[in-house]
């Protein structure tokens, strides 16, 4: 796996750029809604169980459980420690900036929920405030071109994730999806 330059400030620890996940343990860990929040928070910087509990308004016990699950799935690791009043305090960080799903078996598909309805519901207040930026386009392209285009989208996601270190403004969400569909109308071939 390729490492990103250490000159990047977000997050404040070294990690792989991309890690492909395929095991049941990894998929279950990654697609839990609360664990997704923890993974998102740790893109900003390494954090302790206490800091994650404060950020998510959950108990330290709940957070510690989910951190253990993510650590066992090799998605989190201890990136540094410090001693506070004689106790070792652990700072957890991600093992990669981006976790991508690799080839999975048909049986594993059920481990990956369709998060799009939940993400779409998250846009309601922005839509009502006329602050929603969204677009949908269709293109008839090969799977190879779809893969190449998606790689460029992921580069944009990485760039978006780095903006938090530059601008401490209002939180914004970035959502992207690409999928084959039979629902798109298409014009017939032009007549000569």
N, C-alpha and C positions, 0 to 999 in steps of 0.2 A: 504494500500500500504506500502510496506517495504521501509524504509529509508536507504540510503547508509551511511556508516560511515562518520562522520564529519571530519575524518583525511584526507580524499581525498581533494586535492587542486583544482581540476577542476570540476565544476566552483567554484567561490568563495562565494557561498551562499547555503543554504539548499534547497533541492528539493526531491521530490519522485523519486524512481528509475524508475518505470514504471507507466504510466497512459494509460488506454484504452479509446479510443475515438470511439463514435458510432453515435453521432447526426449529422444532416446535417450541422449545424453551425460549429462544430469541424472539420468535413471532408473538408468543403470548406476553412476553415482557414488554415488547415495543408497542403493541397495539392496545394496551390498557389505557383508558383515558387519563387517569391520574398520573401514571408513569410517563405518559407523553408530556404532561405539564412539567414534570421534574426534568426530563431530558431537555425541554425547551429552556427552562431556567438556567441549566448548567451550560448552555451555549454562551451565556453572558460572562460567567466566571465560575470558578470552583466555589463550593459552598459546603457548610456543615449541615448536619441533620437539623440543628436548631434553626439555622437560617432558612432552610427549605420549609420547615414547619411554620415559621413566621410568614413567609411569602405565600404559602398555600392555605394558611389558617387551618391547618390540621395538627393533630397531636404528634409529638416527637415519635411515639411508638408506631403510629400509622406510617409516617414518613420513613422511619428506619426499616420497617417491613418492606416497603416498596423499593427502597434503595438496595436492600439485600437481594431482592429478586433481580433487579437490573445489574447488580454486581455479579451475581451467579451467571447471568446471561452474557457477561463480558461486554456490557454496554456502559458500565460505570467502573471507575477505579479510584482508589485513594491517590490523590495527586500530591498531597503534602499533609503534614501534621504539625501541631504546635501543642505545647504543654501549657495548660491553664489550671492553676491551683493543684498541681500535681497529677492532673489527668490529661491523657493524650486526646486531643481533639482532631478528628479526621476531616479533611476537606475532600469532597468527592468531585470528580469531573467525568466527562464523557470519554469514551475511548475513540470516538470519531465525530467529526463535524456532521457527517451525513450517514445515516444508516439506510441502505437500500435493500430491498427485498430481491433476492436472487431467484433462481429457478426453484419452484416448489412443486410438490406433488398435488394432485387433485384433492386429496384428503386434507391438505393443509389450507386450502382456500378458505374454509370455514373459520380458521383462526384469525383471519384478517377481515375485520368489519368494514363495511362501507361507511366511511366517516363523512362523506360529502353531505348527506342530509343534516347532520349536526353542524358542520361547518357553514352550510347555507343558512341555517337558523341563526347562527352567530352574526349574520350580516343584517338582520332585521332592523336593529336600532340605527345602523349607519344608513340603511335605505330610507328609513323614516326621516332622518335628519338631512337627506340629500347629500350624503358623503360617501356613498358607495361607488367605487370605480370598478366596473366589471365589463367583460366583453366575452363573446363566444364567436368563434369562426370555425368553418369546416374547410378541410383540404383533403383532396384525394391523393394520398401519398403511399409509398411503399413502407413496409415495416422498417427497412433500413433508414429511410429518411425520417421516420417517426422517432427512431432511436437517436439519431443525430440531433434532431430538434430538441428532444427531451434533455439531452446532455447540455444544450445551451440554456434551457430553462433552469436546470440545476445550478449552472454557473450564476444565473441571475438570483437564485435563492441564496447562494453563498454570499453574494454581494449584499443582498437585502439584510441578511443576518448580521453582517458587519456594521450596518448603519447605527446600531444601538451604541456603539463605542464613540460615535462621532456626534450624534444628535440626541440629547436627552429629552426630546419632546414627547408628544402624546403617543400612546401605543397604537400601532397599526398592524393588521394581519395581512399576510400575503397568501393567497390560495391559487393554486394552478392545478389543472387537470387536463389529461389528454387520453382519449380512449376511442377505440373503433366504434362506430355507430351505423346503424342502418336507417336512422331517423332523418338524415339530412337530404333535402330535395336536391336534385341535380338537373341542370338544363340539358336538353338533348344536344347531340353534336350539331354544330351549325350546318345549315344546308349550303351547298356550293352554288 
